[in-house]
Amino acid sequence: MSRFHSLQVSQVIQTNTIGSFPFAETIGLYSTMETLVPQAVLILLIALATIWVKKSNSLRATE
């Protein structure tokens, strides 16, 4: 269980659940806005970094 999720369960931090979203504790996927938004931002950053590296490598290959 993640530390952030522990704080939500103990009601130290407010929880805004998304009822239709799946819950998968084994991979740290909890159906709350407080955990899904940062995870989505990280996935977006990883995707953008991957695209940037691939473009950078293809430009070097053409030189």
C-alpha positions as CSV (number, residue, x, y, z in Angstrom):
1,M,0.0,0.0,0.0
2,S,1.4,3.4,-0.9
3,R,2.1,6.0,1.8
4,F,-0.3,8.4,0.2
5,H,-3.1,5.8,0.1
6,S,-2.4,5.1,3.7
7,L,-3.1,8.7,4.6
8,Q,-6.3,8.6,2.6
9,V,-7.5,5.4,4.3
10,S,-6.7,6.9,7.7
11,Q,-8.7,10.0,6.7
12,V,-5.8,12.4,7.1
13,I,-6.1,13.4,3.5
14,Q,-9.5,13.9,1.7
15,T,-10.4,11.2,-0.8
16,N,-12.3,11.9,-4.1
17,T,-13.1,8.5,-5.5
18,I,-14.0,7.8,-9.1
19,G,-16.7,5.1,-9.0
20,S,-16.3,3.7,-12.5
21,F,-12.5,3.4,-12.4
22,P,-10.9,0.0,-11.5
23,F,-9.0,-0.6,-8.3
24,A,-5.7,-2.6,-8.5
25,E,-3.8,-2.4,-5.3
26,T,-1.1,-4.8,-6.5
27,I,0.2,-2.2,-9.0
28,G,-0.7,0.9,-6.9
29,L,-3.7,1.9,-9.0
30,Y,-6.4,3.4,-6.7
31,S,-9.6,5.0,-8.0
32,T,-9.1,8.4,-6.5
33,M,-8.3,11.7,-8.2
34,E,-5.4,12.3,-5.8
35,T,-3.5,9.3,-7.1
36,L,-4.7,9.1,-10.7
37,V,-3.8,12.6,-11.7
38,P,-0.1,12.4,-10.7
39,Q,0.1,8.9,-12.3
40,A,-1.3,10.3,-15.5
41,V,1.1,13.2,-15.5
42,L,4.0,10.8,-15.0
43,I,2.8,8.6,-17.9
44,L,2.5,11.7,-20.1
45,L,6.0,12.8,-19.2
46,I,7.5,9.4,-19.9
47,A,5.7,9.3,-23.3
48,L,7.0,12.8,-24.2
49,A,10.5,11.9,-23.1
50,T,10.3,8.7,-25.3
51,I,9.2,10.7,-28.3
52,W,11.9,13.3,-27.8
53,V,14.6,10.7,-27.5
54,K,13.4,8.9,-30.6
55,K,13.3,12.2,-32.6
56,S,16.7,13.1,-31.3
57,N,18.2,9.8,-32.3
58,S,16.6,9.9,-35.8
59,L,18.1,13.4,-36.4
60,R,21.6,12.1,-35.4
61,A,21.2,9.2,-37.7
62,T,20.5,11.4,-40.7
63,E,23.6,13.7,-40.1
